[in-house]
Amino acid sequence: MKLIRKRRNGYALLLAASICLTVWLGKAFMLEAVFAFGATSLISLLLLVRQNRLLYAARLICDNPILAVPSALISMPGRQMKKDTEETVVSTFGILIGSKIYRWGLDGVHGVRLSAVQIDKERMYLTFGDASKTMRVELLHGMPGKQAILDAAQKLLCETGVTAKIIN
């Protein structure tokens, strides 16, 4: 979330600077430069709005956590990658892996959905996606004892409606 916030602040600074330069060059009657910096201002505004929406989604996920872990292993058909990030948060609304957000349940029946959860003694496996693309995330959960695993499975069922398969 820190990286998302940092990018948002950078876009806001770029927008403020380009607006100031546009106004200053407009007073100096340099029309070509005014149009260039005006276009930069417009692009900066669009990037700022997009990053602000990402920050809102990241806050929503972080404020409603089901599980937070330090790293994740992401696999998709044909490739596999490991992400050691500062945070991985599983929530009712999606999953935040570093600065990447995967949200489920937004586009109705045809959108991205959490489809399966498996929990063993050391790891939690989340499978989600839509009809064309499926992802599997492996989390090292670090939950001590069977009762903590059962509590997490119950919370997942209540929050997302997906029954977790517990593997001994």
C-alpha positions in Angstrom: 0.0 0.0 0.0 3.0 2.3 0.6 4.0 2.1 -3.0 0.5 2.9 -4.2 0.4 5.9 -1.9 3.8 7.0 -3.0 2.8 6.9 -6.7 -0.4 8.8 -6.0 1.6 11.5 -4.2 4.0 11.7 -7.2 1.1 12.1 -9.6 -0.3 14.8 -7.5 3.0 16.6 -7.4 3.3 16.3 -11.2 -0.2 17.6 -11.7 0.5 20.6 -9.5 3.8 21.4 -11.2 2.3 21.1 -14.7 -0.6 23.3 -13.9 1.7 26.0 -12.5 3.9 25.8 -15.6 0.8 26.0 -17.8 -0.4 29.1 -16.1 3.0 30.7 -16.1 3.6 30.0 -19.7 0.1 31.2 -20.6 0.9 34.6 -19.1 4.1 34.7 -21.2 2.0 33.9 -24.3 4.0 30.8 -25.3 1.0 28.9 -26.8 2.9 25.8 -28.0 4.3 25.2 -24.5 0.9 25.9 -22.9 -0.7 23.1 -25.0 2.1 20.7 -24.2 1.9 21.3 -20.4 -1.9 21.4 -20.6 -1.8 17.9 -22.1 0.7 16.9 -19.4 -1.7 18.2 -16.8 -4.6 16.3 -18.3 -2.6 13.0 -18.3 -1.4 13.6 -14.8 -5.0 14.2 -13.7 -6.1 10.9 -15.2 -3.2 9.0 -13.7 -3.9 10.6 -10.3 -7.6 9.6 -10.4 -6.6 6.0 -11.4 -4.1 5.8 -8.6 -6.5 7.2 -6.1 -9.0 4.5 -7.0 -6.3 1.8 -6.5 -5.4 3.4 -3.1 -9.1 3.2 -2.1 -9.3 -0.4 -3.1 -6.1 -1.2 -1.2 -7.4 0.6 1.9 -10.7 -1.4 1.6 -8.8 -4.7 1.5 -6.4 -3.7 4.4 -9.2 -2.5 6.6 -11.1 -5.8 6.3 -8.4 -8.5 6.5 -9.1 -12.2 6.8 -5.4 -13.1 6.8 -2.2 -11.1 6.4 1.1 -12.8 5.5 4.6 -11.5 4.4 4.9 -13.4 1.1 3.0 -15.1 -1.7 3.7 -17.6 -4.5 1.5 -16.8 -7.5 1.0 -19.4 -10.2 -0.9 -19.2 -13.5 -1.2 -21.8 -16.2 2.2 -21.8 -18.0 4.2 -19.7 -15.4 5.0 -19.4 -11.8 6.5 -16.5 -9.8 7.3 -15.8 -6.2 6.7 -12.5 -4.7 8.4 -11.6 -1.5 6.6 -8.4 -0.7 6.1 -6.2 2.3 2.5 -7.3 2.7 0.0 -9.8 1.3 -3.5 -9.3 2.7 -6.5 -11.5 1.9 -9.9 -9.8 2.4 -13.5 -10.2 1.7 -13.1 -7.8 -1.3 -9.9 -9.3 -2.8 -6.2 -9.8 -2.2 -3.4 -7.2 -2.1 0.0 -8.6 -3.0 2.6 -5.8 -2.6 1.2 -3.1 -4.9 -0.9 -5.4 -7.0 -4.6 -5.7 -6.3 -6.8 -8.6 -7.3 -10.5 -7.9 -6.6 -13.3 -10.4 -6.7 -17.0 -10.1 -6.9 -17.2 -6.8 -8.8 -18.5 -7.7 -12.3 -21.3 -10.0 -11.3 -21.5 -13.6 -12.5 -18.8 -13.1 -15.2 -16.3 -11.3 -13.1 -13.3 -12.5 -11.0 -14.4 -14.8 -8.2 -12.7 -16.6 -5.4 -13.4 -20.2 -6.4 -11.4 -22.5 -4.0 -9.5 -22.4 -0.8 -7.3 -25.1 0.6 -5.5 -24.9 4.0 -2.9 -27.2 5.3 -0.6 -27.0 8.4 1.7 -24.5 6.7 0.1 -23.0 3.6 -3.1 -21.6 2.3 -4.0 -22.0 -1.4 -6.4 -19.5 -3.0 -7.7 -20.1 -6.5 -9.6 -17.3 -8.2 -10.3 -15.9 -11.6 -12.9 -15.7 -14.3 -13.8 -17.9 -17.3 -10.7 -17.0 -19.3 -8.0 -16.7 -16.6 -7.4 -18.5 -13.4 -4.7 -17.7 -10.8 -3.5 -19.7 -7.8 -1.9 -18.0 -4.8 0.1 -19.9 -2.2 0.5 -18.2 1.2 2.6 -19.3 4.1 0.1 -18.6 6.8 1.9 -19.3 10.0 -1.2 -20.1 12.0 -0.4 -22.0 15.1 -2.6 -25.0 15.8 -5.7 -26.6 14.3 -8.1 -24.2 16.0 -6.6 -21.2 14.4 -6.9 -22.9 11.0 -10.6 -23.8 11.7 -11.3 -20.2 12.7 -9.7 -18.9 9.5 -11.8 -21.3 7.5 -14.9 -20.2 9.2 -14.1 -16.6 8.7 -13.5 -17.3 5.0 -16.9 -19.0 4.7 -18.7 -16.2 6.4 -16.9 -13.4 4.6 -16.6 -14.8 1.1 -19.0 -17.8 0.9 -16.3 -20.2 -0.1 -15.8 -23.3 2.0 -12.2 -24.0 2.7 -10.9 -27.5 2.3 -8.7 -28.4 5.3 -5.9 -30.8 4.5 -4.2 -32.6 7.4 
